[in-house]
Amino acid sequence: MIPFVRRAGLVLLAFLALSTVRSSILQAQQRLLLPEGTVLTVDTDERLDSGTMREGQDFTTTVQDSVRVDGYTVIPAGSEIVGQVTLVRPADDRESGVLGVEFSTLRLPDGSATAIDGKLTSTDPAERRQIEARGDARVVLVGGRRGVGATIGAIGAGQADDPVSGVLGALGALLSEGSDVEVPAGTTLAVQLERPVVLTARGAPALRPDAFTIYTSEETIRAAQEALRQRGYYRGPADGRLSEATQRALLAFQVDNGVLATGNLDGRTAELLGLSVGVAAALTPGEASFVRRTAQSLVTRWRDYVGIASNGRMDARPYDPAEVELYFAFSGFTDNAGLYEQIVRASGNVDGLGAASGALIEAARRVDAAIEPVRLPARTEDTWNQVRRVLGDLDPEYARE
């Protein structure tokens, strides 16, 4: 028989172990709110065509990048968002086709499903400005237009015998192309939530901010509101609420700073506003632009110093191979810096941005190696050191080299 004290100790240990497991489960099942107005980007799984689709028909889209709330993944990459066709007007000889869609279900990779209320929107800056300027705006797809054909039309009551006449009237001259909506499979669409969704947190929180980490805490939103107010984008109270006015201010700030225009308080936007939300995975668009422009000036200055014409013509004299090699290294880094800036402005994939940042650092190291046997003019050396300082903020290890 087990002594009473020993039995009590075993019971206590079992209780503590059970409590630890229960605490871990509760932490793993933390519920987080994806707020109203959040914009999710998805890719279509099938072709959308106003000439063949019918009202009420379902279609699926796929979330390509994980969506995180305050660092925790709530929508893993590969999740599906199911949409329905709500409006179809095939093209005829006089008018382009029109296709209206809504989104109703989020399906996660584990098979669970959550009802959502989502509408089509746009991440194009000009189109989003128009959408946000009209509270009654409804985005429909119109045949023959640029990209996926997203055009803003205000849905009215219409006539009793033609319920979509209000839409067609609002589109006006945009219907003059005479083509059906043809959205190929794999086209990126933007889905905006019209009501909040509560989802389960998955895994450990991400440490690095990116375009797909959405911050919703009152403290972070309040800090963003204050930062937006200082920059002239926001006039409302710093109350920590993600209001429509706050989202409009975020959208305008994103458009002006060349990042993905969603209206979400994401990691890249928080960084640009100067908020402390984590460790940077990439340069800001402004920093990337500075590196690219500075590299371009270095190429031009070094080419002139070495004596190579802009069309590549070289004089009939001996050239120092090390100086020519450095010219190639500067040129290669400039091309890499241009690609990097494009990636920073267009992508929010944190792993991809990290890889691009590492590739840019390696390109800089190739320049460093080419500089070693060459005696640089003081001005050229100072300019390259400016680039190195910016890259050093991105990679502390490089800063120590």
C-alpha positions in Angstrom: 0.0 0.0 0.0 1.3 3.5 -0.9 1.8 5.7 2.1 -0.7 8.6 2.4 1.9 11.4 2.0 3.4 9.7 -1.1 -0.1 9.3 -2.5 -0.9 13.0 -1.8 2.3 14.0 -3.6 1.5 11.9 -6.6 -2.0 13.4 -6.8 -0.5 16.9 -6.6 2.0 16.1 -9.3 -0.7 14.7 -11.5 -2.9 17.7 -10.9 0.0 20.1 -11.8 0.7 18.1 -14.9 -2.9 18.2 -15.9 -3.1 21.9 -15.3 0.0 22.5 -17.4 -1.5 20.4 -20.3 -4.8 22.2 -19.9 -3.1 25.6 -19.9 -1.2 24.6 -23.1 -4.4 23.5 -24.8 -6.1 26.8 -23.8 -3.2 28.8 -25.1 -3.2 26.8 -28.3 -6.9 27.4 -28.7 -6.7 31.1 -28.1 -9.5 32.9 -30.0 -8.7 36.1 -31.8 -10.8 38.6 -33.6 -10.3 39.4 -37.3 -11.9 42.8 -37.4 -14.5 44.1 -39.8 -13.0 45.8 -42.8 -10.0 43.4 -42.9 -8.9 42.8 -46.5 -7.7 39.3 -47.5 -6.0 38.5 -50.8 -6.9 35.2 -52.5 -6.2 33.6 -55.9 -9.1 32.2 -57.9 -9.2 28.4 -58.4 -11.3 28.5 -61.5 -12.2 30.8 -64.3 -14.9 33.4 -63.7 -16.9 34.2 -66.8 -20.0 36.3 -67.2 -20.8 34.4 -70.4 -21.1 31.0 -68.7 -21.7 31.5 -65.0 -25.1 31.7 -63.4 -26.4 33.5 -60.3 -26.1 31.4 -57.2 -23.2 29.4 -58.6 -20.3 28.7 -56.1 -16.6 29.1 -56.8 -13.5 28.7 -54.7 -10.4 30.8 -54.1 -7.2 30.0 -52.1 -5.4 32.0 -49.5 -1.8 32.0 -50.6 -0.1 33.6 -47.6 -0.9 32.9 -43.9 -2.9 35.6 -42.2 -1.9 36.5 -38.6 -3.5 38.5 -35.9 -1.1 40.1 -33.4 1.5 37.5 -34.6 -0.6 34.4 -34.3 -1.7 32.5 -37.4 -5.5 32.4 -37.7 -5.8 31.6 -41.5 -3.1 29.2 -42.7 -1.8 29.4 -46.3 -3.8 27.0 -48.4 -7.2 27.8 -46.8 -10.1 28.3 -49.1 -12.7 31.1 -49.3 -15.9 30.1 -51.1 -17.7 32.7 -53.1 -21.0 32.9 -54.8 -22.1 34.6 -58.0 -24.7 37.2 -57.0 -25.1 39.0 -60.3 -24.7 38.0 -64.0 -25.2 40.1 -67.0 -23.7 38.6 -70.2 -22.2 40.9 -72.8 -24.1 41.8 -75.9 -23.4 43.9 -79.0 -23.8 47.1 -77.0 -22.7 46.4 -73.4 -19.9 44.6 -71.6 -20.7 41.7 -69.3 -21.1 42.3 -65.5 -20.3 39.8 -62.7 -21.1 40.4 -59.1 -19.7 38.1 -56.4 -19.8 37.7 -52.6 -17.9 35.4 -50.2 -19.5 33.3 -47.5 -17.3 30.5 -46.2 -13.8 30.1 -44.9 -12.4 26.5 -45.1 -9.2 25.8 -43.2 -6.8 23.0 -44.2 -7.9 20.9 -41.2 -11.4 20.7 -42.7 -13.1 23.2 -40.3 -15.3 25.8 -41.8 -16.4 29.3 -40.6 -19.1 31.5 -42.0 -17.9 34.9 -43.2 -19.5 37.9 -44.9 -17.1 39.2 -47.5 -17.4 41.5 -50.4 -15.1 42.1 -53.4 -12.8 45.1 -53.2 -9.5 46.2 -54.8 -5.9 46.7 -53.7 -5.3 49.1 -56.6 -4.7 52.5 -55.0 -6.8 54.5 -57.5 -9.8 52.1 -57.3 -9.6 51.8 -53.5 -9.7 55.6 -53.2 -12.9 55.6 -55.2 -14.4 52.8 -53.2 -13.6 54.4 -49.9 -14.9 57.7 -51.1 -18.4 56.2 -51.5 -20.0 54.5 -48.6 -22.6 52.8 -50.8 -20.1 51.5 -53.4 -20.3 47.9 -54.5 -17.5 46.4 -56.6 -18.5 44.4 -59.6 -16.4 42.9 -62.4 -16.9 44.4 -65.8 -15.8 42.8 -69.1 -13.1 44.4 -71.2 -11.5 46.4 -68.4 -7.9 46.4 -67.2 -6.7 43.6 -65.0 -9.5 41.5 -63.5 -12.0 44.1 -64.6 -13.0 45.4 -61.2 -15.1 48.5 -61.6 -17.0 50.5 -59.0 -20.8 50.5 -59.3 -23.4 51.5 -56.8 -26.1 48.9 -56.5 -29.5 50.6 -56.5 -33.0 49.1 -56.1 -33.5 48.9 -59.9 -36.8 48.5 -61.6 -39.3 45.9 -60.7 -38.7 44.0 -64.0 -35.0 44.5 -64.0 -33.3 44.3 -60.5 -29.8 45.0 -61.8 -30.7 48.2 -63.7 -29.3 50.3 -60.9 -25.9 48.6 -61.3 -25.9 49.0 -65.0 -26.9 52.6 -64.8 -24.2 53.4 -62.3 -21.5 51.9 -64.5 -22.4 54.1 -67.5 -19.7 54.4 -70.1 -17.7 51.6 -68.6 -20.0 49.1 -70.2 -19.1 50.1 -73.7 -16.4 47.5 -74.4 -18.9 44.8 -75.4 -16.9 41.9 -73.8 -17.7 39.3 -71.2 -15.9 39.2 -67.8 -13.1 36.7 -68.1 -11.1 36.3 -64.9 -8.5 33.5 -65.4 -7.8 30.9 -62.7 -5.0 32.1 -60.5 -6.0 35.7 -60.6 -5.6 37.6 -57.3 -8.7 39.1 -55.8 -9.2 41.1 -52.6 -12.0 40.1 -50.1 -13.1 42.6 -47.5 -14.9 41.4 -44.4 -18.2 43.1 -43.7 -18.4 41.7 -40.2 -15.7 40.5 -37.7 -14.7 36.8 -37.5 -13.5 35.0 -34.4 -10.8 32.4 -35.3 -8.5 30.1 -33.4 -4.8 31.0 -33.0 -2.4 28.4 -34.3 1.2 27.8 -33.3 3.7 30.2 -31.8 3.5 33.9 -32.6 5.7 35.3 -35.4 8.5 37.5 -34.3 8.9 39.4 -37.5 6.3 41.8 -38.8 5.0 41.5 -42.4 2.1 42.5 -44.6 0.0 39.6 -43.5 0.3 40.2 -39.7 -2.6 42.3 -38.6 -2.5 44.2 -35.3 -5.7 44.6 -33.4 -4.8 45.4 -29.8 -6.1 48.8 -28.5 -2.6 49.8 -27.6 -1.2 49.3 -31.1 -4.2 50.8 -32.8 -4.0 53.9 -30.5 -0.3 54.3 -31.3 -1.2 54.0 -35.1 -3.9 56.6 -34.8 -1.5 59.0 -33.0 1.1 58.4 -35.7 -1.4 58.9 -38.5 -2.7 62.1 -36.9 0.9 63.5 -36.7 1.2 62.9 -40.4 -2.1 64.5 -41.3 -4.0 61.3 -42.2 -6.3 61.1 -39.3 -8.4 63.6 -37.3 -10.4 61.3 -35.1 -9.8 60.3 -31.5 -6.9 58.1 -30.5 -9.4 55.6 -28.8 -7.8 52.3 -29.9 -10.8 51.4 -32.1 -10.2 50.2 -35.6 -13.0 52.5 -37.0 -13.8 53.2 -40.6 -12.1 56.5 -40.3 -8.9 54.8 -39.0 -9.0 52.3 -41.8 -9.4 55.1 -44.4 -6.4 56.8 -42.9 -4.4 53.6 -43.0 -5.4 53.1 -46.6 -4.4 56.6 -47.6 -1.0 56.3 -45.8 -0.4 52.9 -47.5 -1.2 54.4 -51.0 1.2 57.3 -50.4 4.0 55.0 -49.2 3.8 52.5 -51.9 2.8 49.4 -49.9 0.0 47.0 -50.4 -3.2 49.1 -50.0 -5.6 47.1 -47.8 -6.5 49.4 -44.9 -5.2 46.8 -42.5 -2.9 47.8 -39.7 -0.3 45.3 -40.9 3.3 44.9 -39.9 4.9 46.8 -42.8 2.5 49.7 -42.2 3.2 49.7 -38.5 7.0 49.8 -39.3 6.5 52.8 -41.6 4.5 54.6 -38.9 7.4 54.0 -36.5 5.6 51.5 -34.2 7.5 48.9 -32.4 5.9 45.6 -33.4 8.9 43.2 -34.0 12.2 42.7 -35.8 12.4 43.8 -39.4 12.5 41.1 -42.1 13.2 43.6 -44.8 14.0 47.2 -45.5 11.1 49.7 -45.7 10.1 50.8 -49.2 11.8 54.1 -48.5 15.0 52.5 -47.4 15.0 50.1 -50.4 14.5 53.1 -52.7 17.4 54.9 -51.1 19.7 51.9 -51.6 18.6 51.5 -55.2 19.1 55.2 -56.1 22.4 55.4 -54.3 23.7 52.3 -56.1 22.7 53.9 -59.4 24.7 57.0 -58.6 27.7 54.8 -57.7 27.6 53.0 -61.0 27.5 56.2 -63.0 30.3 57.8 -60.9 32.5 54.7 -61.1 32.0 54.3 -64.8 33.1 57.9 -65.4 36.0 57.4 -63.1 37.2 54.3 -64.9 36.6 55.8 -68.3 33.9 53.7 -69.8 31.3 55.4 -72.0 27.6 55.0 -71.2 27.2 52.9 -74.4 30.0 50.6 -73.2 32.8 52.0 -75.4 36.3 51.7 -73.9 39.4 53.8 -74.8 42.4 52.3 -76.6 44.5 52.1 -73.4 45.2 49.6 -70.6 42.5 49.2 -68.0 43.0 48.0 -64.4 41.1 44.6 -64.3 40.2 45.2 -60.6 38.6 48.6 -61.5 36.6 47.0 -64.3 35.6 44.1 -62.0 34.3 46.7 -59.4 32.3 48.4 -62.2 30.6 45.0 -62.9 30.0 44.5 -59.1 28.4 47.9 -58.7 26.2 47.3 -61.8 25.2 43.9 -60.5 24.3 45.3 -57.1 22.3 48.1 -58.6 20.2 45.6 -60.6 19.7 43.5 -57.5 18.7 46.6 -55.5 16.1 47.4 -58.1 14.6 43.9 -58.0 14.7 44.1 -54.2 12.7 47.4 -54.1 10.1 45.8 -56.4 9.7 42.8 -54.0 9.5 45.0 -50.9 6.7 47.1 -52.4 4.7 44.3 -53.9 5.1 41.4 -51.6 4.2 40.7 -48.0 5.5 37.1 -47.7 7.8 37.3 -44.6 9.9 34.3 -45.6 10.2 35.5 -49.2 11.2 39.0 -47.9 13.8 37.5 -45.6 15.3 35.5 -48.5 15.4 38.6 -50.7 17.1 40.6 -47.9 19.7 37.8 -47.5 20.3 37.9 -51.3 20.8 41.6 -51.3 23.3 41.3 -48.4 25.2 38.7 -50.4 25.3 41.1 -53.4 26.7 43.8 -51.2 29.4 41.4 -50.0 30.4 40.8 -53.6 30.9 44.6 -54.0 32.9 44.6 -50.7 35.2 41.9 -52.2 35.7 43.8 -55.4 36.5 46.9 -53.5 39.4 45.4 -51.5 42.1 45.6 -54.3 41.0 49.0 -55.4 41.7 52.4 -53.9 38.4 54.3 -53.9 38.1 58.1 -54.1 36.9 59.5 -50.8 33.5 60.5 -52.1 32.8 57.0 -53.6 33.9 55.3 -50.4 31.6 57.5 -48.3 28.6 56.8 -50.6 29.1 53.0 -50.5 29.4 53.3 -46.7 26.0 54.9 -46.6 24.6 51.9 -48.4 26.4 49.6 -45.9 24.9 51.4 -42.9 21.4 50.9 -44.2 22.1 47.2 -44.9 23.7 46.9 -41.5 20.5 47.9 -39.8 18.9 45.0 -41.6 21.6 42.5 -40.8 23.7 43.2 -37.7 26.2 40.5 -38.7 26.9 42.4 -41.9 27.2 45.6 -39.9 30.1 44.0 -38.0 32.0 43.0 -41.1 
